[in-house]
Amino acid sequence: MGMMMGIVIFLVVLTCAALFFAYYYIAKLLKTDQDTVLEAVKHLMTGKELGSYDIKLNEMQVIVSTLV
């Protein structure tokens, strides 16, 4: 019984760690894309020439292409 409980606890900890790192990675990508969208809007408002913007998430590509 003790060995089985140890395996279950290990798997729960492993799953929690995987979810944490996945959340951290996606949050980092989203922040980068939000900064890029804000930069594109800033270029639009100031009249600067619009360039190529590096987008990490496909969902954000629609927003940038709509702005440009």
ABEGO torsion letter per residue (X at the ends): XAAAAAAAAAAAAAAAAAAAAAAAAAAAAAAAAAAAAAAAAAAAAAGBBBBBBBBABAAAAAAAAAAX
